[in-house]
């Protein structure tokens, strides 16, 4: 099981996310934690840009933007 972070908790407890959206967001967060690690000290804007660049190499821009929107949503809480 992936490392549970505060971002995962925020998404799990969000009352305004549909179950399918929540599942997608949790998958996006798992990808982020696998890239940046579970320590929030590593969750910097520079690391997020590296993550975005790596996503763009593997998926469509629209999908990479969705993943980054997930991070923005969770971090906004």
Secondary structure, DSSP 4 states (H G I P E B T S, - for coil): -PPP-HHHHHHHT-TTS-HHHHHHHHHHHHHHHHHH-S-GGG--HHHHHHHHHHHHHHS-HHHHHHHHHHHHHHHH-
